[in-house]
Amino acid sequence: MEQKKKEGRYARIYKQLQELLTVTKNTEALMATIAAVLHHKMDYFFWTGFYCLDRGVLTVRTYQGPVACQVLKTGTGVCWTAIGQQKTIVVDDVHQFAGHIACDSRSRSEIVIPVKNPAGEIFGVLDVDSNSLKAFDETDALWLEKIVALI
């Protein structure tokens, strides 16, 4: 997607989510709304969803797209790397990422954004896969970080 078009689309999505996410403080509802809006507004998002820590286990929560891995093996994959490094991770080619967890073989690139509670502790991640190589860049990282901050 052309950079200017991507910026504009994210700006519109962010504004829409700001309005939609005022109805409840329920984290599950907020994550479900974010996943649905992003997945249906960004045509290169193949899988869009959240994994959350549950007693040290990274378990899928709400998502849009093909069936997901229910539990991600501790310490492996892009999601655990984002948690361990406490930062957004962009992977141009998941097949070149050591320890990648292949929940769906059609996924080619990925971006993972840590999600924090009000105390600043990571409790999960927003995970987005694309079936195209090099689908994500700094623009995606910037806007998706702003979006998860709405939770």
N, C-alpha and C positions, 0 to 999 in steps of 0.2 A: 504494500500500500504506500502511495506517495506520502512523504513526511508531513506536508501541510494538511492533507486530508486526514491523516492519522491524528494529528494534534487537534484538529477541529472536532473529530468524532469523540475523542477522549474528553474534550472540554464539555461537549454536550452530554455525554454519559455521566460525567462527574456531577454536573448540575442536576440531571435527572435523579441520580442516586441521593444527592443531598436532600432533595424533596421527599423521595420515597422512604428514606431511612429515618424519618421523624416520628413515625407512627408507634414504634415499639423500641424497647431497649433489649429485647430478646436476641441474643447473639445468633442463635440458629436461624431466626427469621431474617436477620440482617445479612448473614452469609448466603442464605438461599436467594435472596433478592439480588445481591451482587453477582452471584454465579449466573443466574438466569439472564440478567441484563447484559453482562459482558458477553456471555456465550452467544446470545442472539443478535448482538449489535456489531461484534467483531468477526468478520467472515473467515479469518484465518485461525480462529480459536477452535481447535478440534475437541479438546476436553478442558473443562473449566470447573474447578472445585476447590474444596477445602479439606485438608487433613488436620486433625487436632490431636494434641497429646492427651491421653487418657491413662493416668497412672504409668507414665513413661512409654506408652505404646502409641505410635502414630497411626491413627485410625481415620478412615475416610468419613466425611460428614456429608454435607450437601454438595451435589455436583450436577453438571449437565454434560452429556456426551455418552460415549460407550461405557459399558460396565468397567468399574475401577477395581484396582487391588484394594481389598478391604483393610489390610494391615501392611505397613511398609516395614521391612526388616530393619531393625535398629542399626543405625550407623551407616547405612548404605543409601545410595541414590541422591538425587538432586534435592529432594525435600529435606532429608537429614543433613545434607551439606549446608543448606541455607540456615537451618536451625543452629548447627555447630558453629558456623561462621557469623551468625547473627546479622546476615545481610542478604540482599536480593542476589540471586544467581541466575544468569542468562546462559543457556547452553545452545550453541548453534547447531550441533549435531549430537543427539543423545547417544548414538551408537559409538561415539568417540569419548564418552564420559565414563570413566572408570567406576564400576559399581552401579551403573544405571539400572533401575528396576523397570523392566518392560511389561507394563500392565496391558498395553496394546501395541502390537508391532507396527501399526501405522503411524505412531508418533515419531516425529523426526527432530523437532526442536522443543525447547521448554524454558519457561521462566517460573521461578518460585520466589514468592515474597513472604517473609516472616510476618505473622500477625501477633500484635502485642496487646496485653491487657492494660488498663489504666496505670498500673504500677510499672509498666515498661517491660514486663516479662513475656517472653514468647510462649504462646499457648497453641499455636498452629501455624499453618502456611496456606497461602493461596497458590495453587498449582495450576498452570495453564500450559497445555501442550498444543502443538501445531503439527499438521501432517506435511508441512513444508520445512525445508532446511532454512536456517538463519531467519526465522520469522520474527524474532523479538530483538529489540534494541533498547537504547537508553530512554527513548520516548516511552516505550511500554513500561520500563522499570519506574520511571518518574511518576507516571499517571497511576499505575497500579499500586504503588506505595501510597499515593494520596488517597486512593479509593479504599484500601484496607484500613487506613487511618480513620475512616468514617465509622468503623465498627467500634 
